[in-house]
Amino acid sequence: MTVHARLLLAKRSLPFCHIQPYEEFRVLPSNILLILVPLMPNLKLAVLVLLIRFSISQMDVPARQSYVMAVVSQGERSAAAGITGVARTTGAAISPLFVGFMFARHSWIYVPFFLAGTLKVVYGGSKEFMVRMQNYRSARKSFRDGKG
């Protein structure tokens, strides 16, 4: 039920936002909430933070998928969707191996939350940096060519 509501909300808010700020708006708070889960003082607050995180964590997926479909030529769309799907599935399949090892040691039980949240924040920041650099290079090139 929550997944459907999330997708409907993502679809409704997408036309009002540029794709990149939309992603960062959803991804950063979600990852910060993931980092905060083990820091909660009791189980009820930890579950509440995790549920809030789940409610906003995948709202960028429809936007990202539509963006990939928009920038890829029509003949390559199914291949692009397959590659991005395989990458997501592979990450989801490999992570339990490491998390299981960490959960086996009681003193490491919080590490997956910190590690996953931090990696996602760094990934989002580097993606934002790459988009800004691409925009900068495009603007600089059009200025040099006399178009800007």
C-alpha positions, 0 to 999 in steps of 0.5 A: 500500500505504501509503495503505491502511495509513494509512486503516486506522490512521486508522479504528481510532484515530478512535473513541478520539479527539475529531475536532479533537485527532485532526486536530491530532495528525496534521497538526502533526508532518506539517507540521513534517516537511515543513519539515525536509526541506530542512534534512536534511544528506544525501539519505538523511535527506531521503528518510527524513523525507519518507517518514515525513511521507507515512506520517502526512500524510493520516490526518486526511482520513477523519476530516475527511470523516466529520466533514463528513458528520456535521454536514451534513444528509443532503440536502446531503452529496453537495454538501458532499463535492463542494465539499471535493473540488474545493477539495482538487483545485484546490489540488493543481492550482495549486501546481505552477505556483508550485513549478515557478517556484521549482524553476527558480531553484536558490536557491529550491529549498527555499522550497516546503517551508518555504512549504507547511509553514508555511501548513499549520501556520498553517491548522491553528492558525487552525482550532484557534483557531476551534473553541476560540472556537466552544466558548467562545461556546457555553459562554458562551451556555448559561451566559447562558441558565441551562443551564450 
